[in-house]
Amino acid sequence: METCKIKTLENNERMSTQQLLQTIYAKIEEGYTDFEIDACGQHNIGGSLWAREKGNKLTFKVTNPGQRVGSMAMAGTKILVEGSAPADVGWLNSGAEIVVKGDCGDTAAHCAAGGKIYVGGRVGTRSGALMKHDPKFNPPQFWVLKNTGSFSFEFMGGGIGVICGYGCDYMPSVMGERSCVGMVGGVIYFRGKIADVAPSVTVLPLDSEDMAFLDKGFDNFLKAIDKESLKQELTDYSQWKKIVPKPLNEREETFSVADFRRTNWVEGGIFGDFIEEDFRVYPLTTTGEGRLNKPIWNKETCIDCKICLNNCPQKAISECEKIYSSDDTKCIGCGICAAVCPRASWTMHSNIREIS
């Protein structure tokens, strides 16, 4: 069957995202598998679709897309973006091959769990964050020709990132600032300078298996982005290193949230322009002996807002004719009712004497 061509702007009338997706669904039901979409900022193109006939593959050639190209895209789908794309390219990719020949916005490959994402330019902030790997499937791969924005590969749990650093010799870090925070799995290969990498990871030289993987992967990556002439330059592995998470027993000891805010967070606090940060941590739920407390209600201050009623995790609070009470058989003494009350109508009192 011939390629289905969809133009989303006719006579200054723009097709909505919903109209475009419904059109694609209908064409797939008719048996179309190849699409050329001249988009105009529509979202979710190529995501979570499968062919009518089992075993057929879907291909999308897209220009001018909106956010979330290939969001939750499935195995058997190939998406080619001619040019650049905004945020969330390949968000929760579940197996598709996604190629963006230009740059990507923030959070490219965010939560990717399968498939391959090839980018022929740069990617924005928090790209590669929360990538993961289900051992039943091949790990997701995320290849970037140039560099990432800051906070890249946050909380990465699995998969493979490849940051080539092409044309980025002038940059202090090809992975931005504060990369790999919370990374617990996977591997990131990078070429060029990096700075401000989380202390919970380690930077290592490549071994022969790493080089073999990259050498094979470059054939597919550079062909996909039409940059095959760069292979010789990019496969000088003396310029490459890899990042992996440290084993748990090699990581630094944990420290308090207050200490983290003083030494690692934004100077003056994230709201330092408006308030003076006291760096205190206010617990919402009591622990330890605090669990032996019970809430006492004050009728005089209560404004009947029902916030306590709606937030009690045990449904221990009840109300009858604007009189509130707590059921001792359900209450666990967590203190949430006292914490959320805007008028301090609930206060926690020791229950130790009654228990003893």
C-alpha positions in Angstrom: 0.0 0.0 0.0 1.3 3.5 -0.8 2.4 6.0 1.8 -0.3 7.9 3.6 0.5 11.7 3.5 -1.1 13.9 6.0 -0.9 17.7 5.8 -2.0 19.3 9.0 -2.3 23.0 7.9 -4.7 23.8 5.0 -5.9 27.2 4.1 -4.7 28.5 7.5 -6.8 25.9 9.3 -4.7 23.8 11.7 -5.7 20.2 12.4 -5.8 19.6 16.2 -3.7 16.9 17.9 -6.8 14.9 18.5 -7.9 15.1 14.9 -4.5 14.1 13.7 -4.3 11.1 16.0 -7.8 10.0 15.1 -6.9 10.3 11.4 -3.8 8.1 11.9 -5.8 5.5 13.8 -8.4 5.3 11.0 -5.7 5.0 8.3 -4.0 2.2 10.3 -7.3 0.4 10.4 -7.5 0.7 6.6 -4.1 -1.0 6.4 -1.7 1.8 6.0 1.7 1.3 7.6 3.8 4.2 6.2 3.1 7.8 7.0 4.5 11.2 6.0 3.2 13.8 8.4 3.7 17.5 7.7 2.8 18.5 11.3 2.2 21.9 12.9 3.1 21.4 16.5 0.7 18.4 17.2 1.7 16.2 20.1 2.3 12.4 20.6 2.9 11.6 17.0 3.9 7.9 16.6 3.2 6.9 20.2 1.5 3.7 21.4 0.4 2.4 18.0 0.5 -1.0 16.4 -0.3 -2.2 12.9 -3.7 -3.7 12.1 -2.0 -6.9 10.7 0.2 -8.5 13.3 3.9 -8.4 12.3 3.6 -5.3 10.1 5.8 -2.4 11.1 4.7 1.3 11.3 7.0 4.1 10.0 6.5 7.8 10.4 8.4 10.5 8.7 7.6 13.8 10.5 8.3 17.5 10.1 7.5 20.2 12.6 6.2 18.0 15.5 5.0 19.1 18.9 5.9 17.6 22.2 6.2 13.9 23.1 7.2 12.5 19.7 7.1 8.7 20.1 5.7 8.9 23.6 5.2 5.3 24.8 6.0 4.1 21.3 6.1 0.4 20.8 8.3 -2.2 19.2 7.7 -2.3 15.5 7.5 1.5 15.2 10.1 3.7 13.5 9.9 7.4 13.7 12.1 9.8 11.7 11.9 13.5 12.5 13.4 15.7 9.8 14.8 18.6 11.8 14.4 19.3 15.5 11.7 18.4 18.0 10.6 19.9 21.4 10.4 18.3 24.8 9.7 14.7 25.8 11.0 12.9 22.6 10.7 9.2 23.4 9.1 9.7 26.8 8.5 6.2 28.1 9.7 4.7 24.8 8.7 1.0 24.9 10.6 -0.3 22.0 10.4 2.0 19.0 13.4 3.4 17.0 13.2 7.2 17.1 15.5 9.3 15.0 15.7 13.1 15.3 18.1 14.6 12.8 18.3 18.0 14.6 18.1 19.0 18.3 15.7 17.8 21.0 14.2 19.8 23.8 14.2 18.9 27.5 13.6 15.4 28.9 14.4 13.4 25.7 14.4 9.7 26.5 12.8 10.4 29.9 11.7 7.1 31.5 12.7 5.2 28.3 12.3 1.4 28.9 13.2 0.0 25.5 14.1 0.7 21.9 16.6 3.2 20.5 16.6 7.0 20.3 19.1 8.6 18.0 19.6 12.4 18.1 21.7 14.3 15.5 22.2 17.4 17.6 21.8 18.4 21.3 19.3 17.5 23.9 17.9 19.6 26.8 17.7 19.5 30.5 16.9 16.2 32.3 17.4 14.1 29.2 18.0 10.4 29.9 16.4 10.8 33.4 14.7 7.7 34.9 15.8 5.4 32.1 15.2 1.8 33.1 15.8 -1.8 32.0 13.5 -4.8 32.3 15.8 -7.8 32.0 13.2 -9.6 29.8 14.0 -7.1 27.0 17.0 -5.4 25.5 18.1 -2.3 27.4 17.0 1.1 25.9 19.7 3.0 24.1 20.0 6.8 23.8 22.6 8.2 21.4 23.3 12.0 21.2 25.8 13.4 18.7 26.5 16.6 20.7 25.7 17.3 24.3 23.0 17.2 27.0 21.6 19.9 29.2 22.0 19.9 33.0 20.5 17.3 35.3 21.0 14.7 32.6 20.5 11.0 33.5 18.9 11.7 36.9 17.8 8.6 38.8 18.8 6.4 35.9 18.1 2.8 36.7 19.2 1.0 33.6 19.9 1.3 29.9 22.7 2.9 27.9 23.5 6.5 27.1 26.0 7.6 24.5 27.0 11.3 24.5 29.4 11.9 21.6 30.4 15.5 22.4 30.9 16.3 18.7 31.8 19.9 18.2 31.7 20.5 22.0 35.4 20.9 22.7 34.8 24.5 24.0 32.2 23.3 26.6 33.2 22.8 30.3 30.9 19.7 30.4 29.2 17.8 27.6 26.6 16.6 30.2 25.8 20.0 31.8 25.7 20.5 35.5 24.6 18.1 38.2 24.4 15.0 36.0 23.7 11.4 37.2 22.2 12.5 40.5 20.5 9.4 42.0 21.8 7.1 39.2 21.6 3.4 40.4 22.0 1.4 37.2 22.9 1.5 33.5 26.0 2.9 31.8 26.8 6.3 30.1 29.5 6.5 27.5 30.8 10.1 26.9 33.4 11.8 24.8 34.7 15.2 26.0 34.9 17.1 29.3 32.4 16.6 32.1 32.0 18.5 35.4 29.8 18.4 38.5 28.9 14.7 38.3 27.2 13.1 41.3 29.5 11.6 43.9 27.5 8.3 43.8 28.9 7.4 40.4 32.4 6.6 39.1 34.2 7.5 35.9 36.1 4.6 34.3 38.1 3.9 31.1 36.6 1.8 28.4 37.3 -1.9 28.2 37.3 -4.1 25.0 33.6 -4.9 25.4 32.7 -1.3 25.6 34.6 -0.5 22.4 33.1 -3.4 20.6 29.6 -2.2 21.6 30.3 1.4 20.5 31.9 0.3 17.3 28.9 -1.7 16.2 26.4 0.9 17.5 28.0 3.7 15.6 27.2 2.1 12.2 23.5 2.2 13.0 23.6 5.6 14.7 25.6 7.6 12.2 23.7 6.0 9.3 20.4 7.0 10.9 21.4 10.7 11.3 23.2 10.9 7.9 26.7 11.4 9.5 28.6 8.3 8.5 31.6 10.4 7.6 32.2 11.1 11.3 32.9 7.5 12.3 36.6 7.6 12.2 36.7 10.8 14.3 34.2 9.5 16.9 35.8 6.0 17.3 39.1 7.3 18.7 38.4 5.6 22.0 41.2 7.3 23.7 38.8 10.3 24.0 36.0 8.2 25.6 35.2 7.2 29.2 32.1 5.7 30.9 30.1 6.4 33.9 28.6 3.7 36.1 27.0 3.9 39.6 29.2 3.0 42.6 28.2 -0.2 44.5 26.2 0.6 47.6 29.1 -0.1 50.0 31.3 2.4 48.2 29.0 5.3 48.3 29.4 8.2 50.7 27.5 8.1 54.0 24.1 9.8 53.9 23.7 13.2 55.5 20.7 15.3 56.6 18.5 17.2 54.3 19.5 20.4 56.1 23.2 19.7 55.4 22.4 18.9 51.8 20.6 22.3 51.4 23.6 24.1 52.9 26.4 22.4 50.9 24.9 21.1 47.7 21.7 23.0 46.9 21.0 26.4 45.4 22.8 29.1 47.4 20.4 30.8 49.8 17.7 28.2 49.0 15.4 27.7 46.1 13.2 30.5 47.4 16.1 32.7 48.6 14.9 35.6 46.5 11.7 35.8 48.6 12.4 34.4 52.1 15.3 33.6 54.3 15.8 29.8 54.4 16.1 28.4 57.9 17.1 24.9 56.5 14.8 23.2 59.0 13.0 20.0 58.0 9.4 19.8 59.2 8.2 16.2 59.5 4.7 15.5 58.4 4.4 12.1 60.1 5.7 11.4 63.5 7.8 8.3 64.1 9.1 6.3 67.1 7.5 7.1 70.4 5.4 9.8 68.6 3.3 6.9 67.4 2.0 6.6 71.0 0.4 10.0 70.7 -3.3 10.6 70.1 -5.0 13.6 68.6 -7.2 15.9 70.7 -9.7 18.2 69.0 -10.4 21.8 70.0 -13.9 23.0 69.1 -13.1 26.7 69.7 -10.6 27.0 67.0 -12.1 24.6 64.4 -13.4 26.3 61.2 -15.0 23.1 59.8 -12.7 23.0 56.8 -12.6 19.2 56.8 -9.0 19.1 55.8 -8.2 16.7 58.6 -11.1 14.5 57.6 -9.9 14.3 54.0 -6.3 13.7 54.8 -6.4 11.1 57.6 -4.7 8.0 56.0 -6.7 5.6 58.4 -10.1 7.3 58.0 -10.1 7.5 61.8 -11.6 11.0 61.9 -15.4 11.4 61.8 -17.7 14.5 61.9 -21.2 14.8 63.2 -23.0 18.2 63.3 -19.6 20.0 63.2 -18.2 17.9 66.1 -15.0 16.0 65.2 -13.7 12.9 66.9 -10.9 10.4 66.4 -11.5 6.6 66.6 -8.8 5.1 68.8 -9.3 1.7 67.1 -8.2 3.2 63.8 -5.8 6.0 64.7 -2.1 5.2 64.5 -0.9 8.5 66.0 0.7 9.7 62.8 -0.1 13.4 63.5 -1.2 14.2 60.0 -4.4 15.7 61.2 -2.4 18.1 63.4 0.1 18.9 60.7 -2.5 19.8 58.0 -4.9 21.8 60.3 -4.7 25.5 59.4 -6.0 26.5 62.9 -4.1 24.0 65.0 -7.4 22.5 66.2 -5.8 19.1 66.5 -3.0 18.6 68.9 -1.1 15.5 69.7 -1.0 14.3 73.3 0.9 11.4 74.9 -1.1 8.1 75.2 1.6 6.3 77.1 -0.1 6.6 80.5 -3.3 5.2 79.2 -1.5 2.3 77.5 0.4 1.4 80.6 
